Amino acid sequence: MPTLDRIERALHASLQAIEGAGRPPRLAAAMNHAVFPSGARIRPQLVLAVARACGEDDPALTDAAAVAVELLHCASLVHDDLPCFDDAATRRGRPSVQKAYGERLAVLAGDALIVAAFEALGRATGQHVSRLPALLATVCRGVGMPLGIVAGQAWECEPQVTLRDYQQAKTGALFAAATMAGALSAGERPEPWRALGERLGQAYQVADDIRDVVGDAQALGKPVHRDIALDRPSMTRELGLDGALAEFHRLMDETEAAVPVCPGAAGFRALIRHEARRLVPSDLGAIVRIEPLPLLHVQAA
């Protein structure tokens, strides 16, 4: 089954599993609005790709890890778009959850998606239940305190912040959780995969900073020029556009170098080079909305 089809099927199943008679219908609709249609799905694709590279032997557990990581990412976007943060009217080219369903349901939908993420992991009682504690701990560290995406969002509320710490927590932490969760779901050590996730996540954040400056809101599917409007730290504000471009390419080079030795290493490196060209093309005018990736296919160990 193609990777993206596998992810979409698992996500639909995870939300259907928590629906039932008596549920608040508008909350269920808001949760579905937050998850579908898809964005790039890069985080769950990383889970699946690393699991394959490590010799995936428990697809149900891998799917649960991928679902958990993506639902947590979607929840973070719902909360990020709230009036108390970005007050974003659009997300993925259509109204954000808070615009479509109101602020109260957006808060509840984000909260419910967080719970749904861990429910998905809890239901993964398949062949290797003994792997669940480490998986849960890894996903929790990617989301919570002190270094997860919640901490990354909280740095925006502090009077002083080190930009790299902020961006590592805001974006790099969940990317690292995705690559490490892929290894854990396949019964392999996660640490060799941490650096790959961290560097790729940091590069995505720098690319997002660049796109916020030179991108088009309609093409990207979300508002632009928000970092300056919200007085939010960014690599373009700290280094200028040329400096941010240099930092992006440095991080992508480090990402490529961080691919562990595995049968799928060449495929990962090819993907990373493709991603660098897609995220920040040499012609900045060619920046468009991030679309789903069909290239995360690696050979199993």
Rosetta silent file (secondary structure, phi, psi, omega in degrees, C-alpha in Angstrom):
SEQUENCE: MPTLDRIERALHASLQAIEGAGRPPRLAAAMNHAVFPSGARIRPQLVLAVARACGEDDPALTDAAAVAVELLHCASLVHDDLPCFDDAATRRGRPSVQKAYGERLAVLAGDALIVAAFEALGRATGQHVSRLPALLATVCRGVGMPLGIVAGQAWECEPQVTLRDYQQAKTGALFAAATMAGALSAGERPEPWRALGERLGQAYQVADDIRDVVGDAQALGKPVHRDIALDRPSMTRELGLDGALAEFHRLMDETEAAVPVCPGAAGFRALIRHEARRLVPSDLGAIVRIEPLPLLHVQAA
SCORE:     score description
SCORE:     0.000 S_00000001
   1 L     0.000  134.455  177.504    0.000    0.000    0.000 S_00000001
   2 L   -56.745  146.818 -173.997    1.357    3.477   -0.838 S_00000001
   3 H   -56.251  -48.097 -177.026    2.687    5.322    2.210 S_00000001
   4 H   -66.197  -37.573  176.429    0.223    8.209    2.109 S_00000001
   5 H   -62.742  -40.508  178.875   -2.765    5.877    1.634 S_00000001
   6 H   -62.046  -43.039 -179.542   -1.592    3.876    4.632 S_00000001
   7 H   -65.414  -46.137 -178.013   -1.332    7.031    6.763 S_00000001
   8 H   -63.557  -40.752  179.116   -4.750    8.358    5.728 S_00000001
   9 H   -63.026  -42.461 -179.839   -6.422    5.023    6.414 S_00000001
  10 H   -66.769  -38.148  178.371   -4.839    4.826    9.874 S_00000001
  11 H   -66.117  -45.221  177.752   -5.844    8.412   10.705 S_00000001
  12 H   -59.481  -43.646 -179.335   -9.455    7.833    9.624 S_00000001
  13 H   -63.512  -37.178 -178.284   -9.593    4.650   11.704 S_00000001
  14 H   -66.724  -37.662  179.178   -8.203    6.437   14.765 S_00000001
  15 H   -77.455  -35.220  176.936  -10.889    9.133   14.671 S_00000001
  16 H   -64.182  -31.456 -177.653  -13.680    6.661   13.903 S_00000001
  17 L   -66.811  -22.339 -178.129  -12.613    4.621   16.941 S_00000001
  18 L  -106.025    5.654  175.224  -13.461    7.490   19.295 S_00000001
  19 L   -93.660  151.125  179.715  -16.772    8.435   17.696 S_00000001
  20 L  -175.188  176.199  178.765  -20.002    7.026   19.007 S_00000001
  21 L   -58.837  136.804  177.578  -23.568    7.718   20.009 S_00000001
  22 L    91.403   -3.855  179.833  -23.896   10.777   22.206 S_00000001
  23 L   -70.989  150.068  172.877  -20.759   12.546   20.956 S_00000001
  24 L   -68.998  113.583 -172.187  -20.963   16.338   20.412 S_00000001
  25 H   -63.769  -34.195 -178.116  -21.287   16.452   16.610 S_00000001
  26 H   -74.044  -31.550  175.072  -19.671   19.855   16.114 S_00000001
  27 H   -66.860  -43.145  177.324  -16.636   18.864   18.173 S_00000001
  28 H   -60.826  -40.186  179.367  -16.252   15.713   16.062 S_00000001
  29 H   -66.463  -39.016  179.265  -16.549   17.835   12.916 S_00000001
  30 H   -65.227  -38.373  178.018  -13.944   20.300   14.210 S_00000001
  31 H   -64.747  -43.965  177.815  -11.496   17.465   14.905 S_00000001
  32 H   -64.551  -37.251  177.774  -11.970   16.076   11.402 S_00000001
  33 H   -61.697  -34.717 -179.395  -11.529   19.575    9.967 S_00000001
  34 H   -71.927  -28.367 -172.754   -8.195   19.801   11.780 S_00000001
  35 H  -100.504  -33.099 -176.157   -6.891   16.506   10.410 S_00000001
  36 L  -124.091  147.245   -6.613   -8.393   16.291    6.902 S_00000001
  37 L   -69.401  169.451 -169.212   -7.619   17.000    4.139 S_00000001
  38 L   -74.666  156.853  163.654   -3.975   16.286    4.703 S_00000001
  39 L   -92.002 -142.748 -177.884   -1.008   18.573    4.817 S_00000001
  40 L   -71.822  -25.481 -177.027    2.429   17.233    3.908 S_00000001
  41 L    56.744   31.789 -176.622    2.195   14.376    6.491 S_00000001
  42 H   -66.923  -35.896 -176.920    5.985   14.508    6.670 S_00000001
  43 H   -66.911  -50.364  176.704    6.124   13.448   10.341 S_00000001
  44 H   -66.462  -29.994  175.333    4.136   10.206    9.989 S_00000001
  45 H   -63.121  -37.104  176.965    5.974    9.480    6.752 S_00000001
  46 H   -63.992  -41.643  177.508    9.220    9.697    8.712 S_00000001
  47 H   -55.627  -51.046 -177.015    7.866    7.223   11.274 S_00000001
  48 H   -66.320  -39.982 -177.711    7.028    4.722    8.555 S_00000001
  49 H   -65.687  -42.505  179.284   10.236    5.280    6.586 S_00000001
  50 H   -68.050  -40.662  178.145   12.494    4.738    9.597 S_00000001
  51 H   -58.469  -42.993  178.559   10.506    1.671   10.655 S_00000001
  52 H   -63.641  -43.183 -179.736   10.992    0.177    7.202 S_00000001
  53 H   -62.823  -26.574 -179.237   14.697    0.985    7.263 S_00000001
  54 L   -94.718    8.250  178.362   14.928   -0.809   10.609 S_00000001
  55 L    82.552   53.587 -176.862   13.124   -3.929    9.361 S_00000001
  56 L   -44.607  126.898 -179.527    9.524   -3.179   10.334 S_00000001
  57 L  -129.977    4.320  179.477    7.949   -6.231   11.966 S_00000001
  58 L  -144.163   76.957 -175.212    4.828   -4.785   13.662 S_00000001
  59 H   -57.105  -33.833 -179.742    2.889   -2.608   11.187 S_00000001
  60 H   -63.767  -40.881  178.710    0.039   -1.993   13.642 S_00000001
  61 H   -69.110  -41.041  177.241    2.436   -0.496   16.177 S_00000001
  62 H   -61.157  -44.728  178.741    4.175    1.578   13.502 S_00000001
  63 H   -60.352  -41.855 -179.882    0.805    2.896   12.282 S_00000001
  64 H   -63.205  -41.303  177.702   -0.164    3.814   15.850 S_00000001
  65 H   -64.151  -42.225  179.254    3.081    5.731   16.335 S_00000001
  66 H   -63.593  -43.066  178.917    2.586    7.545   13.031 S_00000001
  67 H   -62.723  -45.978 -178.599   -1.004    8.440   13.927 S_00000001
  68 H   -59.288  -46.327 -179.009   -0.008    9.688   17.375 S_00000001
  69 H   -63.214  -42.425 -178.490    2.704   11.954   15.997 S_00000001
  70 H   -70.720  -40.116  178.044    0.416   13.391   13.295 S_00000001
  71 H   -64.066  -37.316  176.457   -2.547   13.969   15.619 S_00000001
  72 H   -66.485  -39.283  175.692   -0.277   15.801   18.043 S_00000001
  73 H   -62.320  -46.372  179.609    1.033   17.925   15.180 S_00000001
  74 H   -61.442  -40.545  177.343   -2.527   18.723   14.060 S_00000001
  75 H   -60.787  -40.485  179.934   -3.490   19.633   17.629 S_00000001
  76 H   -64.704  -34.359  178.311   -0.543   22.018   17.828 S_00000001
  77 H   -69.010  -40.289  177.866   -1.682   23.751   14.618 S_00000001
  78 H   -59.289  -47.415  179.913   -5.215   24.177   15.976 S_00000001
  79 H   -69.517  -36.388  179.032   -3.880   25.809   19.128 S_00000001
  80 H   -61.587  -32.222 -177.088   -1.277   27.824   17.191 S_00000001
  81 L   -82.798   -5.130 -177.215   -4.066   29.415   15.113 S_00000001
  82 L   -64.266  156.493  179.173   -6.044   30.576   18.169 S_00000001
  83 L   -57.012  -29.439 -178.650   -6.535   34.330   18.779 S_00000001
  84 L   -75.782  -11.505  176.469   -4.203   34.206   21.784 S_00000001
  85 L  -115.339  -98.118 -175.449   -1.348   33.062   19.524 S_00000001
  86 L   -89.272  -19.454 -175.866   -1.349   33.691   15.757 S_00000001
  87 L    50.809   48.705 -176.075   -5.064   34.449   15.288 S_00000001
  88 L   -84.172  133.810 -179.613   -4.782   32.793   11.874 S_00000001
  89 L   -87.148  -22.172 -176.794   -7.846   32.794    9.645 S_00000001
  90 E  -130.670  154.955  176.037   -6.598   30.113    7.258 S_00000001
  91 E  -155.351  127.646 -179.309   -4.740   26.833    7.435 S_00000001
  92 L    57.468   34.911  173.848   -3.948   24.505    4.518 S_00000001
  93 L    80.778   11.614  177.379   -5.800   26.804    2.147 S_00000001
  94 E  -147.356  174.697 -176.446   -9.125   26.919    3.980 S_00000001
  95 E   -56.693  137.737  174.294  -10.564   28.427    7.192 S_00000001
  96 L   -64.598  166.978 -178.846   -8.685   27.467   10.335 S_00000001
  97 H   -60.430  -40.527 -178.072  -10.609   25.515   12.964 S_00000001
  98 H   -67.302  -29.561  176.629  -11.132   28.618   15.085 S_00000001
  99 H   -78.001  -36.612 -177.121  -12.593   30.486   12.110 S_00000001
 100 H   -78.552  -34.467 -172.576  -14.770   27.586   10.966 S_00000001
 101 H  -124.878   -3.904 -179.930  -16.023   26.456   14.395 S_00000001
 102 L    94.658  159.433 -174.370  -15.217   29.229   16.847 S_00000001
 103 H   -64.152  -41.940 -175.706  -12.568   29.653   19.509 S_00000001
 104 H   -63.883  -47.017  179.503  -14.161   27.435   22.151 S_00000001
 105 H   -69.157  -28.269  176.351  -14.512   24.403   19.909 S_00000001
 106 H   -65.582  -43.249  177.114  -11.009   24.980   18.544 S_00000001
 107 H   -60.247  -46.843 -177.949   -9.561   24.757   22.057 S_00000001
 108 H   -68.204  -37.467  178.649  -11.556   21.601   22.752 S_00000001
 109 H   -63.914  -42.858  176.743  -10.724   20.043   19.379 S_00000001
 110 H   -61.238  -44.425  177.943   -7.006   20.558   19.992 S_00000001
 111 H   -61.069  -44.091 -177.399   -7.324   19.052   23.465 S_00000001
 112 H   -66.333  -34.124  177.928   -9.320   16.094   22.144 S_00000001
 113 H   -67.769  -34.737  176.230   -6.766   15.402   19.408 S_00000001
 114 H   -62.078  -46.485  178.450   -4.005   15.225   22.026 S_00000001
 115 H   -63.431  -41.814 -179.419   -5.988   12.618   23.936 S_00000001
 116 H   -61.432  -34.306  178.878   -6.796   10.767   20.703 S_00000001
 117 H   -60.445  -45.723 -178.110   -3.091   10.556   19.894 S_00000001
 118 H   -77.393  -27.227  171.923   -2.334    8.669   23.081 S_00000001
 119 H   -62.302  -39.652  179.274   -5.484    6.565   22.731 S_00000001
 120 H   -60.553  -42.443  176.502   -4.141    5.414   19.362 S_00000001
 121 H   -66.969  -39.250 -179.327   -0.944    4.243   21.008 S_00000001
 122 H   -64.338  -28.826  179.158   -2.870    2.637   23.847 S_00000001
 123 L   -80.919   -8.849 -175.819   -4.906    0.560   21.403 S_00000001
 124 L   -82.519   62.932 -178.970   -1.757   -0.801   19.726 S_00000001
 125 L   -98.310   60.983 -176.546   -1.668   -3.995   21.783 S_00000001
 126 L   -95.161 -125.077 -170.938   -0.346   -6.154   18.978 S_00000001
 127 L   -75.932  -27.068 -170.476    2.751   -8.255   18.664 S_00000001
 128 L  -134.468   65.720  179.851    5.183   -6.186   20.749 S_00000001
 129 H   -59.895  -28.823 -177.947    3.439   -4.533   23.696 S_00000001
 130 H   -63.278  -16.923  179.356    6.810   -4.332   25.479 S_00000001
 131 H   -82.997  -13.019 -174.397    7.847   -1.563   23.055 S_00000001
 132 H   -63.198  -44.126 -178.094    5.019    0.742   24.132 S_00000001
 133 H   -56.591  -44.397  179.120    6.605    2.315   27.255 S_00000001
 134 H   -67.478  -37.382  177.142    9.630    3.592   25.330 S_00000001
 135 H   -62.422  -47.110  179.403    7.392    4.764   22.483 S_00000001
 136 H   -59.781  -44.949 -179.517    5.148    6.662   24.872 S_00000001
 137 H   -62.330  -40.489 -179.043    8.114    8.281   26.600 S_00000001
 138 H   -66.032  -45.896  179.420    9.638    9.334   23.277 S_00000001
 139 H   -64.920  -41.579  178.532    6.422   10.867   21.953 S_00000001
 140 H   -59.944  -42.710  179.612    5.801   12.635   25.267 S_00000001
 141 H   -64.937  -30.558  178.755    9.277   14.204   25.207 S_00000001
 142 H   -73.280  -15.370 -174.894    8.627   15.466   21.689 S_00000001
 143 H  -111.804  -41.561 -168.494    5.487   17.262   22.826 S_00000001
 144 L   -95.568 -155.607  177.852    5.755   18.298   26.468 S_00000001
 145 L   -83.498  150.361    5.226    8.171   19.939   28.871 S_00000001
 146 L   -97.430   -5.386 -168.692   10.982   20.754   28.983 S_00000001
 147 L  -128.355   10.715 -177.307   11.997   20.551   25.320 S_00000001
 148 L   -89.134 -169.702 -173.540    8.912   19.569   23.293 S_00000001
 149 H   -68.706  -27.178  174.019    6.593   21.575   21.077 S_00000001
 150 H   -63.520  -43.286  176.559    4.596   22.926   24.032 S_00000001
 151 H   -63.438  -38.019  178.043    7.810   24.393   25.405 S_00000001
 152 H   -60.245  -43.710  177.364    8.581   25.778   21.956 S_00000001
 153 H   -65.601  -37.339 -178.388    5.261   27.622   21.862 S_00000001
 154 H   -66.218  -28.316  178.332    5.808   28.846   25.414 S_00000001
 155 H   -59.691  -24.143  177.427    9.117   30.475   24.468 S_00000001
 156 H   -68.310  -15.857 -179.514    7.047   33.035   22.539 S_00000001
 157 H   -95.671   -1.875 -178.000    5.711   34.182   25.913 S_00000001
 158 L   -93.827  150.750 -179.197    9.165   34.765   27.435 S_00000001
 159 L   -70.612  -25.242  178.548   10.975   38.142   27.394 S_00000001
 160 L  -137.168  144.383 -178.286   14.181   36.577   26.063 S_00000001
 161 L  -150.358  140.239  169.855   14.787   33.506   23.935 S_00000001
 162 L   -85.280  120.457 -170.564   17.681   31.821   22.205 S_00000001
 163 H   -55.549  -44.820 -176.511   16.423   31.381   18.660 S_00000001
 164 H   -67.192  -35.812  175.630   17.919   27.935   18.071 S_00000001
 165 H   -64.476  -42.707  179.486   16.530   26.601   21.367 S_00000001
 166 H   -60.560  -47.988 -176.365   13.118   28.020   20.461 S_00000001
 167 H   -74.013  -31.787  176.141   13.076   26.492   16.996 S_00000001
 168 H   -63.692  -42.177  179.286   14.476   23.166   18.140 S_00000001
 169 H   -72.320  -43.293 -173.701   11.634   22.843   20.647 S_00000001
 170 H   -66.763  -37.253 -174.683    8.919   24.252   18.397 S_00000001
 171 H  -126.024  -45.816 -174.603    9.668   22.077   15.378 S_00000001
 172 H   -62.750  -32.326 -174.057   12.755   19.892   15.780 S_00000001
 173 H   -64.189  -42.374 -178.350   11.466   18.023   18.828 S_00000001
 174 H   -76.137  -30.170  172.502    8.498   16.393   17.109 S_00000001
 175 H   -62.710  -44.135  178.298   10.563   15.534   14.028 S_00000001
 176 H   -63.859  -39.968  176.879   13.056   13.790   16.319 S_00000001
 177 H   -60.891  -36.528 -179.643   10.197   12.012   18.078 S_00000001
 178 H   -65.890  -48.618 -178.399    8.976   10.805   14.657 S_00000001
 179 H   -67.467  -40.603  179.908   12.288    9.306   13.559 S_00000001
 180 H   -68.206  -37.190  178.143   12.971    7.779   16.982 S_00000001
 181 H   -65.180  -35.982  176.568    9.425    6.388   17.215 S_00000001
 182 H   -60.609  -43.704  178.500    9.901    4.701   13.854 S_00000001
 183 H   -65.598  -44.775 -178.424   12.981    2.916   15.134 S_00000001
 184 H   -63.148  -38.456 -179.300   11.333    1.958   18.422 S_00000001
 185 H   -64.566  -23.299  178.237    8.250    0.560   16.696 S_00000001
 186 L   -96.884    6.022  177.016   10.584   -1.785   14.797 S_00000001
 187 L    79.851   20.400 -179.812   12.434   -2.832   17.952 S_00000001
 188 L  -108.364  164.712  178.327   15.630   -0.881   17.194 S_00000001
 189 L   -67.012  134.660 -176.983   17.613    1.656   19.208 S_00000001
 190 L   -83.990  -26.503 -170.849   16.209    5.175   18.686 S_00000001
 191 H   -57.628  -39.449  179.315   19.282    7.284   19.449 S_00000001
 192 H   -59.726  -17.845 -176.992   20.998    6.815   16.049 S_00000001
 193 H  -100.175   -3.892 -176.502   17.928    8.422   14.453 S_00000001
 194 H   -63.894  -49.792 -174.180   17.624   11.438   16.770 S_00000001
 195 H   -61.373  -38.491  178.177   20.014   13.774   14.939 S_00000001
 196 H   -58.227  -49.180  179.820   18.340   13.144   11.599 S_00000001
 197 H   -63.976  -43.370 -178.989   14.955   14.195   12.988 S_00000001
 198 H   -62.133  -47.552 -177.112   16.331   17.183   14.872 S_00000001
 199 H   -66.736  -41.688 -179.996   18.245   18.613   11.921 S_00000001
 200 H   -64.819  -41.186  177.490   15.399   18.048    9.480 S_00000001
 201 H   -62.953  -42.690  177.482   12.921   19.675   11.868 S_00000001
 202 H   -62.173  -40.494  179.229   15.179   22.680   12.363 S_00000001
 203 H   -64.504  -40.296  177.207   15.563   22.999    8.600 S_00000001
 204 H   -60.566  -39.908 -179.622   11.785   22.911    8.147 S_00000001
 205 H   -66.941  -41.744  177.220   11.424   25.737   10.670 S_00000001
 206 H   -63.757  -40.635  176.191   14.029   27.869    8.925 S_00000001
 207 H   -60.487  -39.234  178.344   12.278   27.162    5.605 S_00000001
 208 H   -63.817  -39.245  176.766    9.019   28.269    7.228 S_00000001
 209 H   -61.768  -42.457 -179.569   10.709   31.496    8.327 S_00000001
 210 H   -66.232  -44.027 -178.986   11.904   32.097    4.761 S_00000001
 211 H   -65.645  -30.896  177.073    8.499   31.316    3.288 S_00000001
 212 H   -64.470  -28.103 -179.072    6.875   33.723    5.737 S_00000001
 213 H   -87.169  -45.082 -170.730    8.982   36.494    4.192 S_00000001
 214 H  -110.318   -3.896 -176.360    8.915   35.653    0.470 S_00000001
 215 L   -82.384  170.892  178.077    5.904   33.325    0.141 S_00000001
 216 L  -111.086  129.653 -174.419    2.397   34.025   -1.091 S_00000001
 217 H   -59.607  -40.710 -178.968   -0.485   33.452    1.343 S_00000001
 218 H   -66.704  -41.317 -179.820   -2.771   31.953   -1.287 S_00000001
 219 H   -69.211  -39.606 -177.542   -0.084   29.591   -2.561 S_00000001
 220 H   -79.469  -21.387 -179.815    1.040   28.561    0.935 S_00000001
 221 L    80.489   15.260  177.390   -2.501   28.182    2.281 S_00000001
 222 L  -156.772  164.944 -178.184   -1.836   30.252    5.407 S_00000001
 223 L   -63.976  154.098  175.920   -1.058   33.865    6.348 S_00000001
 224 L  -120.120  172.771 -179.293    2.416   35.291    5.700 S_00000001
 225 L    61.059   29.224 -177.669    4.500   38.064    7.298 S_00000001
 226 H   -81.531  -28.201 -177.814    3.321   36.872   10.725 S_00000001
 227 H   -62.517  -44.002  178.109    6.733   36.836   12.417 S_00000001
 228 H   -70.589  -43.991 -177.919    7.121   40.587   12.119 S_00000001
 229 H   -59.926  -36.256 -177.934    3.445   41.287   12.828 S_00000001
 230 L   -98.881    5.734 -177.671    3.578   39.239   16.054 S_00000001
 231 L    51.975   48.695 -175.363    7.148   40.281   16.951 S_00000001
 232 L  -102.099  140.590 -179.671    8.080   36.611   16.911 S_00000001
 233 L   -65.450  143.053  177.174   11.685   35.391   16.699 S_00000001
 234 L  -155.102  161.021 -178.956   12.733   33.948   13.349 S_00000001
 235 H   -69.283  -32.789  178.689   15.895   33.114   11.465 S_00000001
 236 H   -69.462  -34.633  178.100   15.186   35.743    8.799 S_00000001
 237 H   -71.547  -34.048 -177.756   14.823   38.432   11.457 S_00000001
 238 H   -80.797  -40.207 -172.160   18.038   37.368   13.176 S_00000001
 239 H  -112.094   -8.472 -171.100   20.234   36.682   10.140 S_00000001
 240 H    80.977  167.325 -175.899   18.468   38.377    7.241 S_00000001
 241 H   -63.158  -44.782 -179.589   17.166   36.488    4.217 S_00000001
 242 H   -63.219  -41.004  178.843   20.609   35.575    2.860 S_00000001
 243 H   -65.935  -38.224  178.339   21.758   34.379    6.270 S_00000001
 244 H   -66.685  -38.267  176.626   18.607   32.307    6.744 S_00000001
 245 H   -61.809  -43.517  179.048   19.122   30.712    3.334 S_00000001
 246 H   -63.486  -39.702  178.897   22.692   29.799    4.284 S_00000001
 247 H   -65.692  -40.167  177.751   21.467   28.347    7.603 S_00000001
 248 H   -59.577  -48.138 -177.854   18.812   26.289    5.817 S_00000001
 249 H   -68.322  -32.702  175.855   21.343   24.723    3.456 S_00000001
 250 H   -63.640  -44.027 -179.397   23.753   24.073    6.338 S_00000001
 251 H   -66.667  -37.751  178.021   21.021   22.224    8.239 S_00000001
 252 H   -67.046  -35.739  175.044   20.040   20.184    5.201 S_00000001
 253 H   -63.900  -42.203  178.594   23.677   19.173    4.716 S_00000001
 254 H   -66.188  -35.589  176.954   23.816   18.116    8.377 S_00000001
 255 H   -61.836  -46.216  179.854   20.550   16.205    7.936 S_00000001
 256 H   -61.721  -40.688 -179.913   21.993   14.269    5.021 S_00000001
 257 H   -69.818  -21.181 -175.935   25.141   13.501    7.005 S_00000001
 258 L   -85.629   -3.428  179.984   23.041   12.310    9.970 S_00000001
 259 L   -63.698  120.540 -179.626   21.388    9.424    8.099 S_00000001
 260 L   -65.812  161.272  175.033   22.434    6.277   10.007 S_00000001
 261 L   -66.787  120.189  179.360   24.016    3.322    8.269 S_00000001
 262 L  -165.489  162.522 -179.986   21.122    1.208    6.984 S_00000001
 263 L   -59.539  -25.428 -179.187   19.988   -0.411    3.734 S_00000001
 264 L   -94.547   12.511 -174.238   17.767    2.610    3.037 S_00000001
 265 H   -60.135  -43.233 -178.409   20.458    5.255    3.585 S_00000001
 266 H   -62.738  -39.028  178.077   20.821    6.187   -0.097 S_00000001
 267 H   -65.245  -40.088  176.265   17.062    6.681   -0.397 S_00000001
 268 H   -61.169  -44.880 -177.789   16.996    8.930    2.656 S_00000001
 269 H   -64.965  -38.928  176.954   19.797   11.074    1.282 S_00000001
 270 H   -63.320  -40.235  177.577   18.042   11.384   -2.078 S_00000001
 271 H   -61.340  -44.368 -176.928   14.862   12.429   -0.265 S_00000001
 272 H   -63.056  -41.868  177.502   16.721   15.062    1.725 S_00000001
 273 H   -64.092  -39.442  177.029   18.231   16.577   -1.408 S_00000001
 274 H   -62.817  -44.203 -179.414   14.785   16.599   -3.012 S_00000001
 275 H   -61.983  -40.122  179.424   13.290   18.258    0.063 S_00000001
 276 H   -59.671  -43.857  179.963   15.933   20.990    0.068 S_00000001
 277 H   -68.985  -34.124 -176.856   15.072   21.896   -3.532 S_00000001
 278 H   -76.861  -43.861 -177.229   11.327   21.727   -2.866 S_00000001
 279 H   -69.323  -45.360 -179.126   11.206   23.674    0.374 S_00000001
 280 L  -133.455   83.384 -179.797   13.548   26.468   -0.704 S_00000001
 281 L   -66.201  158.380  179.087   14.091   26.385   -4.480 S_00000001
 282 L   -59.609  -33.344  172.452   16.947   28.324   -6.009 S_00000001
 283 L   -93.762  100.774 -174.936   14.286   30.579   -7.549 S_00000001
 284 H   -61.442  -22.576  176.788   12.517   31.855   -4.432 S_00000001
 285 H   -67.444  -12.467 -179.280    9.622   32.968   -6.587 S_00000001
 286 H   -88.959    1.843  179.708    8.863   29.286   -7.143 S_00000001
 287 L   -63.144  127.796  179.350    7.929   28.696   -3.477 S_00000001
 288 L  -132.263  179.663  179.584    4.486   27.104   -3.331 S_00000001
 289 L   -60.793  140.208  176.674    2.330   25.351   -0.794 S_00000001
 290 L   -68.320  124.196 -178.652    3.927   22.262    0.781 S_00000001
 291 L  -109.755  163.617  178.006    2.243   19.225   -0.757 S_00000001
 292 L   -56.182  146.496 -177.335    2.247   15.552    0.294 S_00000001
 293 L  -100.822  130.180  178.336    5.478   13.729   -0.459 S_00000001
 294 L   -97.966   13.170 -164.868    5.456   10.522   -2.472 S_00000001
 295 L  -110.985    0.468 -175.972    9.149    9.772   -1.947 S_00000001
 296 L   -83.567   67.985  176.991    9.595    8.370    1.537 S_00000001
 297 L  -121.009  122.454 -179.533   10.217    4.796    0.444 S_00000001
 298 L  -129.588  156.051  178.747   13.264    2.978    1.809 S_00000001
 299 L   -75.916  138.020  179.520   14.490   -0.559    1.651 S_00000001
 300 L   -71.200  151.793  177.715   13.937   -2.628    4.757 S_00000001
 301 L   -69.296    0.000    0.000   16.907   -3.829    6.764 S_00000001
